[in-house]
Amino acid sequence: MRAFEYVSPSSKAQVMSLLATTWGKTEIIAGGTDLLALMKDDVVSPRRLVNLKEVKDLRGISSGSYGMRIGALTTLDEISSDAGIKRNFPAFADALMEVASPQIRNQATLGGNLCQRPRCWYFRNGFGLLPKDDNGKDLVEPGENRYHAIFGNSGPAKFVSPSTIVPILIAYKATVRIEGPKGKRELPLEKFFLTPKIEGEREHDLRPNEIVTELILPPAMNVRAAHYEIRQKEAFDWPLAVAAVVLRMNGSNVESARVVLGHVAPVPWRSPEAERALAGQPVNQTTAESAGHAALAGAKPLSGNAYKVQLARVAVKRAIMKATGGAA
């Protein structure tokens, strides 16, 4: 690990003054569960680490007419055990329990989870987000790509967005708040994730001198929601496919739906096709299966990951059934 300067500000204003205006010079550390591994592997080598742990304004969970507010420094374990989260957003609480191991959930923060970098082995071995060989040719498409994207992969980005909890947060219509030297801004969480087109671009709508401060979950009354992920093993493992659904019902029929896939594209992948397939329909095995087929109709697998199409299709079906109390 390369030498670096370590600073520990106690206010957001101090944090802003310590961040650089270009990527690479400074990095933010919260729980450190991702960043320290990147530094040890020399994927990133910041000159300065800015520790956020002393900034009290970034912690805690509160509620009001707006819904629920979760500070970016709140740990995943604190969120998953919060009574208000369990009561109002049970599918989110369920998704949190699937993240990593208990030890990591006690250390990892919400903001860190949203901002974690891709787990693509090309990126983690120093080839960048858009890996190319010495002749400028793509390494992923003809290479080892079994865990890569089946959607949104027509450009140079073929990694998958790594967060397990983001799909259900997007399904719940979460918004993220960001703060920097130019002030505050807020955007839907699904707009926070970007697909880089040239090397040097990041996968988040976050400038080098900005930080994520909190997440807002709007009220989710009278909805049925579920998170479903498929992994190679039940123990701590990265998902192969994730599906999250939030259904607003009108009697026994779906009035409207939000269906979001994870680990299938460089960004969390919302499926309007599946949402349309569910609208106005009763929820049963047939309609859930039809929605799964609709969600994956546009998939374009690479040479080694066609198996993910069926996994994601099944994940959508099972998430829908789980949301309505059917067999998952």
Secondary structure as a PSIPRED ss2 file (coil, helix, strand):
# PSIPRED VFORMAT (PSIPRED V4.0)

   1 M C   1.000  0.000  0.000
   2 R C   1.000  0.000  0.000
   3 A C   1.000  0.000  0.000
   4 F C   1.000  0.000  0.000
   5 E E   0.000  0.000  1.000
   6 Y E   0.000  0.000  1.000
   7 V E   0.000  0.000  1.000
   8 S C   1.000  0.000  0.000
   9 P C   1.000  0.000  0.000
  10 S C   1.000  0.000  0.000
  11 S C   1.000  0.000  0.000
  12 K H   0.000  1.000  0.000
  13 A H   0.000  1.000  0.000
  14 Q H   0.000  1.000  0.000
  15 V H   0.000  1.000  0.000
  16 M H   0.000  1.000  0.000
  17 S H   0.000  1.000  0.000
  18 L H   0.000  1.000  0.000
  19 L C   1.000  0.000  0.000
  20 A C   1.000  0.000  0.000
  21 T C   1.000  0.000  0.000
  22 T C   1.000  0.000  0.000
  23 W C   1.000  0.000  0.000
  24 G C   1.000  0.000  0.000
  25 K C   1.000  0.000  0.000
  26 T E   0.000  0.000  1.000
  27 E E   0.000  0.000  1.000
  28 I E   0.000  0.000  1.000
  29 I E   0.000  0.000  1.000
  30 A C   1.000  0.000  0.000
  31 G C   1.000  0.000  0.000
  32 G C   1.000  0.000  0.000
  33 T C   1.000  0.000  0.000
  34 D C   1.000  0.000  0.000
  35 L H   0.000  1.000  0.000
  36 L H   0.000  1.000  0.000
  37 A H   0.000  1.000  0.000
  38 L H   0.000  1.000  0.000
  39 M H   0.000  1.000  0.000
  40 K H   0.000  1.000  0.000
  41 D C   1.000  0.000  0.000
  42 D C   1.000  0.000  0.000
  43 V C   1.000  0.000  0.000
  44 V C   1.000  0.000  0.000
  45 S C   1.000  0.000  0.000
  46 P C   1.000  0.000  0.000
  47 R C   1.000  0.000  0.000
  48 R E   0.000  0.000  1.000
  49 L E   0.000  0.000  1.000
  50 V E   0.000  0.000  1.000
  51 N E   0.000  0.000  1.000
  52 L C   1.000  0.000  0.000
  53 K C   1.000  0.000  0.000
  54 E C   1.000  0.000  0.000
  55 V C   1.000  0.000  0.000
  56 K H   0.000  1.000  0.000
  57 D H   0.000  1.000  0.000
  58 L H   0.000  1.000  0.000
  59 R C   1.000  0.000  0.000
  60 G C   1.000  0.000  0.000
  61 I E   0.000  0.000  1.000
  62 S E   0.000  0.000  1.000
  63 S E   0.000  0.000  1.000
  64 G E   0.000  0.000  1.000
  65 S C   1.000  0.000  0.000
  66 Y C   1.000  0.000  0.000
  67 G E   0.000  0.000  1.000
  68 M E   0.000  0.000  1.000
  69 R E   0.000  0.000  1.000
  70 I E   0.000  0.000  1.000
  71 G E   0.000  0.000  1.000
  72 A C   1.000  0.000  0.000
  73 L C   1.000  0.000  0.000
  74 T C   1.000  0.000  0.000
  75 T E   0.000  0.000  1.000
  76 L H   0.000  1.000  0.000
  77 D H   0.000  1.000  0.000
  78 E H   0.000  1.000  0.000
  79 I H   0.000  1.000  0.000
  80 S H   0.000  1.000  0.000
  81 S C   1.000  0.000  0.000
  82 D C   1.000  0.000  0.000
  83 A H   0.000  1.000  0.000
  84 G H   0.000  1.000  0.000
  85 I H   0.000  1.000  0.000
  86 K H   0.000  1.000  0.000
  87 R H   0.000  1.000  0.000
  88 N H   0.000  1.000  0.000
  89 F C   1.000  0.000  0.000
  90 P H   0.000  1.000  0.000
  91 A H   0.000  1.000  0.000
  92 F H   0.000  1.000  0.000
  93 A H   0.000  1.000  0.000
  94 D H   0.000  1.000  0.000
  95 A H   0.000  1.000  0.000
  96 L H   0.000  1.000  0.000
  97 M C   1.000  0.000  0.000
  98 E C   1.000  0.000  0.000
  99 V C   1.000  0.000  0.000
 100 A C   1.000  0.000  0.000
 101 S C   1.000  0.000  0.000
 102 P H   0.000  1.000  0.000
 103 Q H   0.000  1.000  0.000
 104 I H   0.000  1.000  0.000
 105 R H   0.000  1.000  0.000
 106 N H   0.000  1.000  0.000
 107 Q H   0.000  1.000  0.000
 108 A C   1.000  0.000  0.000
 109 T E   0.000  0.000  1.000
 110 L H   0.000  1.000  0.000
 111 G H   0.000  1.000  0.000
 112 G H   0.000  1.000  0.000
 113 N H   0.000  1.000  0.000
 114 L H   0.000  1.000  0.000
 115 C H   0.000  1.000  0.000
 116 Q C   1.000  0.000  0.000
 117 R C   1.000  0.000  0.000
 118 P C   1.000  0.000  0.000
 119 R C   1.000  0.000  0.000
 120 C C   1.000  0.000  0.000
 121 W H   0.000  1.000  0.000
 122 Y H   0.000  1.000  0.000
 123 F H   0.000  1.000  0.000
 124 R H   0.000  1.000  0.000
 125 N C   1.000  0.000  0.000
 126 G C   1.000  0.000  0.000
 127 F C   1.000  0.000  0.000
 128 G C   1.000  0.000  0.000
 129 L C   1.000  0.000  0.000
 130 L C   1.000  0.000  0.000
 131 P C   1.000  0.000  0.000
 132 K E   0.000  0.000  1.000
 133 D C   1.000  0.000  0.000
 134 D C   1.000  0.000  0.000
 135 N C   1.000  0.000  0.000
 136 G C   1.000  0.000  0.000
 137 K C   1.000  0.000  0.000
 138 D E   0.000  0.000  1.000
 139 L C   1.000  0.000  0.000
 140 V C   1.000  0.000  0.000
 141 E C   1.000  0.000  0.000
 142 P C   1.000  0.000  0.000
 143 G C   1.000  0.000  0.000
 144 E C   1.000  0.000  0.000
 145 N C   1.000  0.000  0.000
 146 R C   1.000  0.000  0.000
 147 Y C   1.000  0.000  0.000
 148 H C   1.000  0.000  0.000
 149 A C   1.000  0.000  0.000
 150 I C   1.000  0.000  0.000
 151 F C   1.000  0.000  0.000
 152 G C   1.000  0.000  0.000
 153 N C   1.000  0.000  0.000
 154 S C   1.000  0.000  0.000
 155 G C   1.000  0.000  0.000
 156 P C   1.000  0.000  0.000
 157 A C   1.000  0.000  0.000
 158 K C   1.000  0.000  0.000
 159 F C   1.000  0.000  0.000
 160 V C   1.000  0.000  0.000
 161 S C   1.000  0.000  0.000
 162 P C   1.000  0.000  0.000
 163 S C   1.000  0.000  0.000
 164 T C   1.000  0.000  0.000
 165 I C   1.000  0.000  0.000
 166 V H   0.000  1.000  0.000
 167 P H   0.000  1.000  0.000
 168 I H   0.000  1.000  0.000
 169 L H   0.000  1.000  0.000
 170 I H   0.000  1.000  0.000
 171 A H   0.000  1.000  0.000
 172 Y C   1.000  0.000  0.000
 173 K C   1.000  0.000  0.000
 174 A C   1.000  0.000  0.000
 175 T E   0.000  0.000  1.000
 176 V E   0.000  0.000  1.000
 177 R E   0.000  0.000  1.000
 178 I E   0.000  0.000  1.000
 179 E E   0.000  0.000  1.000
 180 G E   0.000  0.000  1.000
 181 P C   1.000  0.000  0.000
 182 K C   1.000  0.000  0.000
 183 G E   0.000  0.000  1.000
 184 K E   0.000  0.000  1.000
 185 R E   0.000  0.000  1.000
 186 E E   0.000  0.000  1.000
 187 L E   0.000  0.000  1.000
 188 P E   0.000  0.000  1.000
 189 L H   0.000  1.000  0.000
 190 E H   0.000  1.000  0.000
 191 K H   0.000  1.000  0.000
 192 F H   0.000  1.000  0.000
 193 F E   0.000  0.000  1.000
 194 L C   1.000  0.000  0.000
 195 T C   1.000  0.000  0.000
 196 P C   1.000  0.000  0.000
 197 K C   1.000  0.000  0.000
 198 I C   1.000  0.000  0.000
 199 E C   1.000  0.000  0.000
 200 G C   1.000  0.000  0.000
 201 E C   1.000  0.000  0.000
 202 R C   1.000  0.000  0.000
 203 E C   1.000  0.000  0.000
 204 H E   0.000  0.000  1.000
 205 D C   1.000  0.000  0.000
 206 L C   1.000  0.000  0.000
 207 R C   1.000  0.000  0.000
 208 P C   1.000  0.000  0.000
 209 N C   1.000  0.000  0.000
 210 E C   1.000  0.000  0.000
 211 I E   0.000  0.000  1.000
 212 V E   0.000  0.000  1.000
 213 T E   0.000  0.000  1.000
 214 E E   0.000  0.000  1.000
 215 L E   0.000  0.000  1.000
 216 I E   0.000  0.000  1.000
 217 L E   0.000  0.000  1.000
 218 P C   1.000  0.000  0.000
 219 P C   1.000  0.000  0.000
 220 A C   1.000  0.000  0.000
 221 M C   1.000  0.000  0.000
 222 N C   1.000  0.000  0.000
 223 V E   0.000  0.000  1.000
 224 R E   0.000  0.000  1.000
 225 A E   0.000  0.000  1.000
 226 A E   0.000  0.000  1.000
 227 H E   0.000  0.000  1.000
 228 Y E   0.000  0.000  1.000
 229 E E   0.000  0.000  1.000
 230 I E   0.000  0.000  1.000
 231 R C   1.000  0.000  0.000
 232 Q C   1.000  0.000  0.000
 233 K C   1.000  0.000  0.000
 234 E C   1.000  0.000  0.000
 235 A C   1.000  0.000  0.000
 236 F C   1.000  0.000  0.000
 237 D C   1.000  0.000  0.000
 238 W C   1.000  0.000  0.000
 239 P C   1.000  0.000  0.000
 240 L C   1.000  0.000  0.000
 241 A E   0.000  0.000  1.000
 242 V E   0.000  0.000  1.000
 243 A E   0.000  0.000  1.000
 244 A E   0.000  0.000  1.000
 245 V E   0.000  0.000  1.000
 246 V E   0.000  0.000  1.000
 247 L E   0.000  0.000  1.000
 248 R E   0.000  0.000  1.000
 249 M E   0.000  0.000  1.000
 250 N E   0.000  0.000  1.000
 251 G C   1.000  0.000  0.000
 252 S C   1.000  0.000  0.000
 253 N E   0.000  0.000  1.000
 254 V E   0.000  0.000  1.000
 255 E E   0.000  0.000  1.000
 256 S E   0.000  0.000  1.000
 257 A E   0.000  0.000  1.000
 258 R E   0.000  0.000  1.000
 259 V E   0.000  0.000  1.000
 260 V E   0.000  0.000  1.000
 261 L E   0.000  0.000  1.000
 262 G E   0.000  0.000  1.000
 263 H C   1.000  0.000  0.000
 264 V C   1.000  0.000  0.000
 265 A C   1.000  0.000  0.000
 266 P C   1.000  0.000  0.000
 267 V C   1.000  0.000  0.000
 268 P C   1.000  0.000  0.000
 269 W E   0.000  0.000  1.000
 270 R E   0.000  0.000  1.000
 271 S C   1.000  0.000  0.000
 272 P H   0.000  1.000  0.000
 273 E H   0.000  1.000  0.000
 274 A H   0.000  1.000  0.000
 275 E H   0.000  1.000  0.000
 276 R H   0.000  1.000  0.000
 277 A H   0.000  1.000  0.000
 278 L H   0.000  1.000  0.000
 279 A C   1.000  0.000  0.000
 280 G C   1.000  0.000  0.000
 281 Q C   1.000  0.000  0.000
 282 P E   0.000  0.000  1.000
 283 V C   1.000  0.000  0.000
 284 N C   1.000  0.000  0.000
 285 Q H   0.000  1.000  0.000
 286 T H   0.000  1.000  0.000
 287 T H   0.000  1.000  0.000
 288 A H   0.000  1.000  0.000
 289 E H   0.000  1.000  0.000
 290 S H   0.000  1.000  0.000
 291 A H   0.000  1.000  0.000
 292 G H   0.000  1.000  0.000
 293 H H   0.000  1.000  0.000
 294 A H   0.000  1.000  0.000
 295 A H   0.000  1.000  0.000
 296 L H   0.000  1.000  0.000
 297 A C   1.000  0.000  0.000
 298 G C   1.000  0.000  0.000
 299 A C   1.000  0.000  0.000
 300 K C   1.000  0.000  0.000
 301 P C   1.000  0.000  0.000
 302 L C   1.000  0.000  0.000
 303 S C   1.000  0.000  0.000
 304 G C   1.000  0.000  0.000
 305 N C   1.000  0.000  0.000
 306 A C   1.000  0.000  0.000
 307 Y H   0.000  1.000  0.000
 308 K H   0.000  1.000  0.000
 309 V H   0.000  1.000  0.000
 310 Q H   0.000  1.000  0.000
 311 L H   0.000  1.000  0.000
 312 A H   0.000  1.000  0.000
 313 R H   0.000  1.000  0.000
 314 V H   0.000  1.000  0.000
 315 A H   0.000  1.000  0.000
 316 V H   0.000  1.000  0.000
 317 K H   0.000  1.000  0.000
 318 R H   0.000  1.000  0.000
 319 A H   0.000  1.000  0.000
 320 I H   0.000  1.000  0.000
 321 M H   0.000  1.000  0.000
 322 K H   0.000  1.000  0.000
 323 A H   0.000  1.000  0.000
 324 T C   1.000  0.000  0.000
 325 G C   1.000  0.000  0.000
 326 G C   1.000  0.000  0.000
 327 A C   1.000  0.000  0.000
 328 A C   1.000  0.000  0.000
